[in-house]
Amino acid sequence: MVMKFKANLKVMLKPSVLDPQGATLERALKSMGYHQVSSVRVGKLIELVLESESAEAAEKAANEWADRLLANPNMEYYALSLESIS
């Protein structure tokens, strides 16, 4: 039986990679008076809906997609969460 899953992929720059967008947002927040901000990093959230025979197969597929296309392993890391929606 085929089931539907939602995979959320949080992709972030590795700590060793400079984040100019995060630095710009940090400066902007501080210029607005929000001095309690000490660091800003910007990433992306990719939401995928997929059909698979099992949660294990869905997770394997989503990890493969992330490794091959959705995240750059030289600069980024990702965290995957998966939930059944059917």
C-alpha positions in Angstrom: 0.0 0.0 0.0 1.3 3.4 -1.0 1.3 6.1 1.7 1.8 9.8 1.6 4.5 11.5 3.6 5.6 15.1 4.2 9.4 15.6 4.4 10.7 18.9 5.8 14.3 19.5 5.0 16.1 22.3 6.9 19.2 23.4 5.0 21.8 25.6 6.7 25.2 26.8 5.8 28.0 25.1 7.7 29.4 27.1 10.6 32.7 27.6 8.8 30.9 29.2 5.8 30.4 33.0 5.8 26.7 34.0 5.7 26.5 37.6 4.3 22.7 37.5 4.3 22.7 36.6 8.0 25.3 39.3 8.8 23.2 41.9 7.0 20.1 40.9 9.0 22.1 41.0 12.2 23.3 44.5 11.5 19.8 45.6 10.5 18.3 44.2 13.7 20.9 45.9 15.9 20.4 49.2 14.0 16.7 48.9 14.9 17.6 48.6 18.6 17.5 44.9 19.0 20.9 44.6 20.6 20.2 41.2 22.3 20.8 39.5 18.9 24.3 38.1 18.8 24.2 36.0 15.6 22.0 35.4 12.6 22.3 32.6 10.1 19.9 32.2 7.2 18.9 28.9 5.7 16.0 27.4 3.8 13.1 25.0 4.5 12.2 22.7 1.7 8.9 20.8 2.1 8.3 17.7 0.0 5.2 15.6 -0.3 5.9 12.1 -1.6 4.4 8.7 -1.9 6.2 5.6 -0.7 5.6 2.1 0.5 7.0 2.8 4.0 8.4 5.6 6.2 11.9 4.0 5.8 11.7 4.1 2.0 10.4 7.7 2.1 13.2 8.8 4.4 15.8 7.0 2.2 14.5 8.8 -0.9 14.3 12.2 0.7 17.9 11.8 2.0 19.1 10.8 -1.5 17.4 13.9 -3.0 19.0 16.1 -0.4 22.4 14.6 -0.9 22.2 14.8 -4.7 20.3 18.0 -5.4 18.7 20.0 -2.5 21.8 20.7 -0.3 25.3 21.5 -1.3 27.4 19.1 0.9 30.5 21.4 0.5 28.8 24.4 2.1 25.6 23.1 3.7 24.2 20.6 6.1 20.6 19.5 6.4 18.2 18.0 8.9 15.3 15.9 7.7 11.9 15.4 9.5 9.3 13.1 8.1 5.6 12.6 8.9 2.9 10.5 7.5 0.0 12.5 6.1 -2.3 9.7 4.9 
